[in-house]
């Protein structure tokens, strides 16, 4: 049945999302930065704090991109199977 592999894929993606979210939270915590501040810095609405190194900011970017990519996988799956 096609549903069983689909549900297994959804479970796998949820696990990937949780791991990516945890990695992003760790990177934010290490940089002493909130998600809101990160978004404002990325948009250019806020200056990067002096304590934030370029390396730490790049780590946050990498983690955020991983989470975004994983969420896009889930959205693609949703569109393929659940949108009429």
N, C-alpha and C positions, 0 to 999 in steps of 0.2 A: 504494500500500500504506500502511496506517495506521501501521506501525512506523517508517518513515522520518521522518515529522513528529514522532512521539513521541520518537525518539532525538535529533532536532534540538532539541526542547524541553528534554530532559534536559540536553543539552550547554549550552544557553543558561542554564539554572538553575544548573548547576555553575559557569559563568563568573561569574554574578551572586553566588553564594555566595563565591567566591574574592575578588572585588572588595570585597564587604561585609566579609569577614574582614580583609582588608588595611587597609581604612579604620578598622575597630575597633582593630586593632593599632597603627596610627599614632596614633589618638586616645589610646589607653592609654599609649603611649610618650611622647607630648608631655606628658601629665599625670604621668608617672613613677609609674604605677599598674599593678599586675598585674591580670589578669582575676579572680583569686581575691579580691583586695582589693575590686575593683569589686563583685563579687557580694555579698560580706559587707556592704559599705556599702549596697547596694540593699536587702538584707534587714533592715537595721537592726542587724546583729550587730557592726558596727564603725563608729566615728565617722569622719567625713570628715576627711582630713588637712588641716592648716592651709594647706599649699601648694597645695591643689586649689581652684581658683576654681569658682564656680557655673557659669560659662560653659563651662569645660573639662569639668565633669561632665555638663552638658547635651549637649555634643558627643559624649561617650562614650555617653550614653543614646540619642541619635539613631542613632549607628552600630550599637549593639547592637540597637535596634529594627529597623533595616534588615536586619541579618543574620537576626534571628528571623523576619521576614516572608518572607525568601527561603527559609529552611529550611522554613517552613510551606507555601510553594508546592510544594517538592519532595515534602513529605509528602502533600499533597493529590493530586498527580499519582500518587504511589505507590499511594495508596488507590484512586484511580479506575481504574488499569490493572492493578495487580498483586495486589490482594487479592481472593480468591475467597470 
